[in-house]
Amino acid sequence: MSNIEIGLWSFPALMLLIFLRMPIGLAMFATGMVGLGLINGGNAVGLAKLKTETYSTFSSYSLSIVPLFLLMGQFATLGGMSQALFRAAESWLGHRRGGVAMAAVGACAGFGAICGSSLATAATMSQVALPELKRYGYSGGFSTATLAAGGTLGILIPPSVILVIYAILTEQNIAKLFLAAFIPGILAAIGYMITIAIYVRINPKSAGTRPAMPMAERFRALVDVWPVMLVFLAVVGGIYLGWFTPTEGAAVGALGTGLIALVNGGLRGRAWLECFYATARNTAMIFFIVLGAAIYNGFLAQTQVPQELSRWVLEQGFSAWTVLTMILVLYLIFGCLMDSLSMILLTIPIFFPIVSTLDFGLGPEEFAIWFGIIVLIVVEVGLITPPVGMNLFVINSMDRETPISRTYGAVMYFVGSDILRVILLVLFPGITLGLLRLFH
């Protein structure tokens, strides 16, 4: 069996291990190690590569941004920022038809600006918003679908851990990727709010109403979110003003949210220690997936599979847009089976060399950034696509009274909104690249 054949057979072998419920990082690690042994005649090349790959991967300065952003999200949760965001959004939107659900989406967008994780945003905001949605007569399926969709904003609105990983894989500027994600993130939040407005008109019994709050209380609730705005402006503004690098910005954000949580009483007792434990656990999980992907992708590079696939695509004469469409459809399918980080680590080393050879009318850097934002959006759509969208199960586990089938029915409205947004951003790359072109 040739090296290329071994490389191609590794894909079904990897999928089989994942279906057998082996952790994705371990599945990629095992497949890569076995593959290296096969193509090198059983020599201990895999063990030698493990030594060098581990050092070269985790000595990367850019990866230090990951635990800092995770710690920032932990501090933000304990600091009461999620509650403040939801109260502010609810005070201004709650009295409108579907307004409490819109407030939940707005709060998810705000929390995503200081969290950077989709699942963490969905889980945190569910604890705050789900009781309020139920209190004002919102149906279970609509409530859980709204929060599952809103959670995806956590990974698109900067800062984003997945964008950091993509930047490292494709050797792009992290700050430029963060800047390019702003407009798509805002469009996502607006699209979800429009979706809610449409849904409650089609299904008027799915949402109740609540009285409007006095204007004084609205402004008071708005003032309460100043810590979120302060941290966000300090981190993102500091990066773009050149005060510090993205990694240094993450450290500033973690320090700022930690101080706010301390002042608000969120770090009493062992709470501060639990923050570090949770950050260490999540960082270890992410880093092991990164290592598994590095071993597997190193094996694929030796088999020449990415290069051969790229050559084959060019020989078929497919248009650039046809290839892009096929890749995005594959991401939608993969999104139903694995988490976003694993998908990015597994597929970008294969797909990016292919699409980079095609002509989309963009420069190399602009294309890499535009493609990364599009891929990130489609990956997140997979997290809310039935039957196995991960966000759906996270939210549904917090509302055992609502059958998952009702969540499936309601979430398809949000999936439709996402697909329309992807089409818009694919057809008009200037929407994604507008701020990048303006400031750079």
N, C-alpha and C positions, 0 to 999 in steps of 0.2 A: 504494500500500500504506500503510495507517494505521500510526501509531506502535505501537499494540498488536500488530498483526500482525508488525511487524518484531521486536518484543520476543519474541513467541512463537516465531518462526522462528530466533531466536538460540540457543535451546536445542538443537535438532538440529544446528545448525552447530557449536556448542561441543563436543557429543559426538563429532561427526565428527573434529574436530581432535584430540581426545584419543585416539580410536581410531587415528588416523594417527601416534600416538606423539609428538605435540608436547607439550612440558612443560606441565603444567596451568596454571601461572602465566602462561606466554606465551599459551596458548590463550584464557584469560579476558581477558588484556590486549588481544589482537588482536581478539577478538569485540567487546569493549566499544568499542574505538577505531573500528572499522568501523561499528558500530551508531550511535555518536554522529554520525559523518559522514552516515549515511543519514537520520537523523531531523532533522538540522539543515541539510539541503540541500547537503551537501558543504562547509560552512564549517569553518574550523579550530577548531571548538569543542573537539574532542578534545584538540588540542595545548594549548589554554588550560586545559582541565580537568586535563591531566597536570601542568602547573606547580603549580596550586593543590592538587590531590589529593595529590601527592607530599609537599608540605610539611605539609599538615594531617594526613596519615596518620602520617608518621614523626617529627613533632614531639610525638606523644603520649607523655607521661611513662610511662604504663602499659606501653607496648611495650618499655621498657628492661628489663623483668623477663625477657624472652625470652632474650637472650644471656647473662644472669646465670645462669639456670637451666641453660642448655646448658653453660656453663662449669663449673658445679657437677657436672654429670654426667660431663664429661671428667675432672675432677680425681678424682672418686669412683672411676672405672674404674682410673686409674693408681695410686690410693692403696691398692689391694688390698681395697677394701670388698666387692666382689662375692664374692671368694674367702672372706672372713671370714664373710659372711652364709650362704653355702652350707654351709661347714663346721659352723657352729653349728646350722643347721636339720637337716643330715644326722646330726649326733651325737645329736639327740633323736628323729628320725623314721626314720632310715635302716634300722633293723632291722625295721621293720614291713613288712607286705605292701604293696608299692608305695611304701614309705617314701622311697626316694631321689627318686622323682618328686615326692612331696609336698614334700620338702625343696627341690627346684628351684622349685616354686610359691611356697613361703614365702620363699625367697631373692629371687625376682622381686618379691614384694610389698615386701620390705624395701628392695631397690635402687630400686624405683619411688618410694619416699618421698624419695629424694635425687637422682632423675634427671628424671622428668617426661616421658619419651619412650617410646613403645611399642616402636618399632623398635630404639632404642638398648638398652633393657632386654633385649629378646629376643636381640639380637646379643651383648651382653656376657655374659649369663648362660649362653648356649649354649657359649661358650668355656670356661666353668668347669664346667658341669654335664654337658655331653654326654659327655665322656670317662668320667666317673664312672658315668653311666647305662649306657654300653656295658660298662664294666668289671664291673658286677654283673648282667649278663645281660638288660638291658631291650631289647626289640625296637626296631629303628630307627624304625619308624612311630610307635610309642607315645612314644618319647623326643622326636622332633621335634615331634609334636603337643602334648605337654605343655609344651615350651618356647615354642612359638608362642602357646599360650593364656596361659601365665604372663606372656609379654611384654606382653600387653594391660593387665596390672595397672599397668604403668609410667605409663600416661596417666590412670588413674582415681584412684589413690591420690595425694593431694596431696604435693608441688606438681605441677601439670600445666600444660604450655604451652597445650594446647588449651582448658582451662578459662579461662585468662587471655584468650585470643582471644575466646571466647564472652562473657566478662564485658564486654569492650570493645564488642563488637558490640551487645549488648543493654543496655548501660549498667547492669550489675549490680555488686555489691560482690564483689571477688575473694576476700576472706577468708571471706565467707559461703558462696561456692561451694565453696571448699576444705573448709569444715566439713561441708557437706552431702554431700560425696563420701566421707567417712570410712566410714560404715556400708555403703553399697553396695560400696566397695572391699574391706572385710573380708568381706562376704557373698560376693563374687566369689572370693576366695582360699579360703574354706571350701567353697564350691560346687565348685571345681576339685579340692580334696582328696577330697571325697566322690565326685566323678566318677572319680578315679583308683582309689579303693577299690572302686568298682563294676566298673570296667574290668578290674582284675587278677583279680577273681573270675570274671568272664565269660570272660576269656582268661588262665588261670593261667600259660601258658608265655611270656607277654609280659614278665614281670618276675621277676628273680632275687631272692635274699636276701643280706643281709650281716650279720655278727655284731654284737651290741649293744656299744656302747662303754661303758667303765667310767664311773660317775657323775662321778668327778673330772675326766675328760677332757671330759665334756659341759659342766660348769660352766666349765672353762677355755676351751672354744670359745665359750661364751656371753659370757664376759668380753671376748673379742677383738672383739666387735661394738660395744663402747662408743663408738667414734668415730661410727658410724652413728647410734646413739641420741642422742649429744650434738648432732650437726648437726641431726637431725630436730627434737629438742626445742627447740633454740635458734631454728631458723627458724620452725616452726609455733607453738611456745609463745610466742615473742616477738611474733608477729603477733597472736595472740588475747589476750595480756596487754596489748596496746597499747604495747609497747616501740618498735615500728617498723612501718612500712607493709609490704605485701607486697613492694614493690620493694626496700626497704631490707633486708627479710628475705632476699631472694634474694642480695643483695650479701654479707650476713653468711654465708650458706650457702656461697657461692663462696669466700670467704676461708677459712672453716673447713675445707672439703674440700681446698683448696689447701695449707694448712698441714699437714694430715694426710698428704697425698700427698708433701709435701716431707720430712717426718719419716720416712715409710716408705720413702724412696728411690725413689719413683715418678717424680720430676721431674728425674732426672739427665740430663746432656747436653742434647740438643735436645728432650727430651720436653715440657718446659714450653712451648716455642715451638710444638710440634705441637698442644698443647691449644688455644692461641689461634687457630692456623690452622683447626683443625677447627671451633671455635666460630664463627669468622668465616664459613666456608663454609656451615655450617648456618643461621646467622642470615641470611645473604644469600639463601639459598634460600627461607626462610620469609618474609622481608620482600618478596621479589619476588612470591610467591604472594599476600601481603596486598595489594600494590599492584595486581596484576592483578584481584583480586576487587573492590577498591575502584572501579576503572575500570568493570568490568562491572556491578557493582551500581548505580553512578551512572547508567549508561546505562539499566538496567531501571527505575530510579526515574523517569527522564524519560519512558519509554514508558507509565508507569502500570500496568504488568503486575502487580506485587504487590498494588496496591490493587484492581484489577479481579478478580484471583483471589480475594481476600478477600471481595469483594462477591458473586462468583459462588457461593462456598461457602455463604455465609449464605442466599442465595436458594434453594439446593437443599434446605435444611432438614435437612441431615445432622446427626446428633447429634455432640456434642463428642468422644465416645469413638470414633466411626466415623472422624472426620477424623484423630484422633491415630493410630489404627491404620494408616490408609493412609499417613500420613507416615512412621511407623516401618518399614513394609514397604519404602517407597522408599529409606530409609536403608540397609536391609539389602542392597538391590540395588546402590545406589551404592557401598557399602563393598567390593564385589567389583571395582570398576572404578577407584577413585581413593583417595588417602590421606585420613586423617581430617581434617587441617587444611584441605585443599581443599574437602572436603564441607561442613565447618562454614562456611567463608567464602562458599561459593557458595549454600548453601541457607538459612541462618539469616535473612538479610535478606528472603527470600521467604516461608518458612514461619512465622517468628515472628509477623509481623503478622497472619497468618491465625488461628493458634491463640490469640493474645492476645485476640481478640474473642469467644472461646467461653467457656462457663461450666463450669469443672471444680471449683467449690466451693472455690477457693483465692484468696487475695489476689493482686494483681498481682506483688509481689516473690516470694512463695512459689511462685507458678506458674512464673515465669521461672527460678527456681533448680531446681525439680523437673524442668521440661521440659529444662533444660540437662543435668542428670545422666542422664536417660533417653536423650536423644539421644547423649550421649557413649558410653554403654554400647552402644547399638545400632550406632553407628559402629565401635566396636572389634570387635564381633561380625563385622562385614563383613571385618575384616582377617584373620580366620581361617576365613572361609567359602569352601569350594571353589567354582569352580575357580581363582580368581585372587586369593585372599586374600594380601595383601602379606607378612604375617608368615610365612606358610607358605613362601614362596620365600626369605625371608631365612634362615630356619632350615635349609631344605633345601639351600641353597648351602653350608652348613657341614658337611653330611653327604652327600656325593655317592654313598655306597654305598646309601643308602635311596631307593627309588623314591618319587616324589611321590604316587603312588596309595596307598601304604601310609599316608602321613601324612594324606591325605584321609580314609581310613577311620577312623582313630583320632580325628581332630580333631572328628568329628561328635558324639562324646560330649560334648565341651566346648561345642560350639555349642548342644546340647540344654540343658546347664546354664545357659548364658547366656540362652537364650530363657525358661526357667522363671524366672530372676531378673528379667528385664524384666517379665514378667507380674506377678510379685509386687510389684515397685516401682510399676507402673502402678496396680494395684488398691488398694494401700495407700500413698498418698503420705506418710503419717506416718513410715514407715521412713526415707525420705530426709530428711525435714524435722525429725526428732526432735531431733537435736543443735542444729539451728538454733533451734528453738522453746525449747529448754532454756537456751541461752546468750544468746539475743537476744529 
